Amino acid sequence: MSVGVSRASSLRVQQASCRVGRRHTIKVRAAAASRLAGVEMAPPDPILGVSVAFNKDTSADKLNLGVGAYRTEDLKPYVLKVVRKAEERMLAKAENKEYLPIEGLAAFNKATMELLLGADSPAIKEQRVACLQSLSGTGSLRVGAAFIAKFMPGTTVYISRPTWGNHKNIFSDAGVEWKEYSYFDAETVGLDFDGMLADLEAAPDGSVVLLHGCAHNPTGVDPTQEQWVKIVDLLQKKKHLPFIDSAYQGFASGSLEQDAFLPRYLVERGIEFATAQSYSKNLGLYAERVGAMSFVLADSDAAQRVLSQLKRLARAIYSNPPVHGARIVSEVVGSEEMFGEWKGEMEMMAGRIKGVRQDLHDALVKVNPDKDWSFVLKQIGMFTFTGMTPAQCDNMTNKWHIYMTRDGRLSLAGLSSAKAAYLAEAMADSVANH
Ligand SMILES: Cc1ncc(COP(=O)(O)O)c(C=O)c1O
């Protein structure tokens, strides 16, 4: 039985009699109030808290469209076949569990740089990349934020409005000031390109600009390549440092190469940048916490010095990264056969999400033909950003047992074709009546 807060505190001050067995009654003095009694309860996480609430719901209709995690058509978690294969090979090799170097597994570092920048990138050849294996996307961003706090004091990080729910926490906790730039136009359900350029123009020269490499979370709206070119022109003119959050490489288009347009273009333009990579989504390694924090710099001397400081920061936070996920990535990327299989599975996952996106759109048109639902098809990646208000989102959960974040984001990776009509009915009801 859980003890409520008020009952717990009354227990602290009262002397309780406690019966032990049938014969002995002993006097127990409850513990004094905790020295941490003043610590307030933190709010539940806006994304991961949704999964906790979902797990408690007993309805047969329930759907978890909160967290961005890929599910099969049966709505089961999916372990990529190529990951299982890599793990079998790893088991056969019976490798040891010794500490990795602070910067991570060398084969992983090579693979991750090549995936992002291309195997024959001049930045890699000229050893201008400071690459630190880190704890997936979040941990990589956090080390990057710590680096900014220490070596770029007073610099503001500009983040898109809206953005992934954790970005603000990451920079705030590292003591880095952040401000927002315009990104989403609710009217057109598209990019507010002019607003974005105006805000980045107005930012002090030399600011850090956090950019989603592809499949912007939560909006599913990316700049076109022509728009990226203009954005990069401005970043260069203003001497801003681009910081690319690359959490969905392969998930936007189904192609690893196409989704790496931005970092490769920055290399082509000779612009220095920072980047945080994650393998949670594209290899389904959510719980393995594998990713990388890198700086692509003008020369190898700068890269060596920056890497040494990234290592120093990581050493004091978590010492060195976990090995299992890093071995999987390097096995998959290091074998031509497995790399090809991975690409196939990624296309399959991206394709399934595109399929349910179409199903949802068609079902919405059926249930309410008078409303324009075309935004569902325009957006890309794992999510659809519906523009639903918090009250409408609450109706989705309370009445329809559909769990989602209260910013109106739905993860289509957690939807099946079979459930598309149910979701459409719930959305149409919530939009019309709340
Ligand atoms: C935009 C963005 N960045 C980073 C992450 C980090 O994810 P992880 O820490 O699981 O790699 C996510 C996860 O949802 C994300 O959406």
The ligand as a MOL file (V3000), in Angstrom:
LIG
                    3D

  0  0  0     0  0            999 V3000
M  V30 BEGIN CTAB
M  V30 COUNTS 16 16 0 0 0
M  V30 BEGIN ATOM
M  V30 1 C 15.0290 16.0990 -31.9590 0
M  V30 2 C 15.5670 15.0570 -31.0530 0
M  V30 3 N 16.8260 15.1560 -30.6190 0
M  V30 4 C 17.3700 14.2470 -29.8150 0
M  V30 5 C 16.6380 13.1620 -29.3850 0
M  V30 6 C 17.3840 12.2430 -28.4820 0
M  V30 7 O 17.0330 10.9640 -28.3860 0
M  V30 8 P 18.0040 9.8940 -27.7210 0
M  V30 9 O 18.5860 10.4930 -26.5200 0
M  V30 10 O 17.1040 8.7470 -27.4430 0
M  V30 11 O 18.9970 9.5640 -28.7450 0
M  V30 12 C 15.3110 13.0070 -29.7910 0
M  V30 13 C 14.4840 11.9060 -29.3160 0
M  V30 14 O 13.2950 11.8440 -29.4390 0
M  V30 15 C 14.7720 13.9750 -30.6580 0
M  V30 16 O 13.5300 13.8920 -31.1080 0
M  V30 END ATOM
M  V30 BEGIN BOND
M  V30 1 1 1 2
M  V30 2 1 2 3
M  V30 3 2 2 15
M  V30 4 2 3 4
M  V30 5 1 4 5
M  V30 6 1 5 6
M  V30 7 2 5 12
M  V30 8 1 6 7
M  V30 9 1 7 8
M  V30 10 2 8 9
M  V30 11 1 8 10
M  V30 12 1 8 11
M  V30 13 1 12 13
M  V30 14 1 12 15
M  V30 15 2 13 14
M  V30 16 1 15 16
M  V30 END BOND
M  V30 END CTAB
M  END
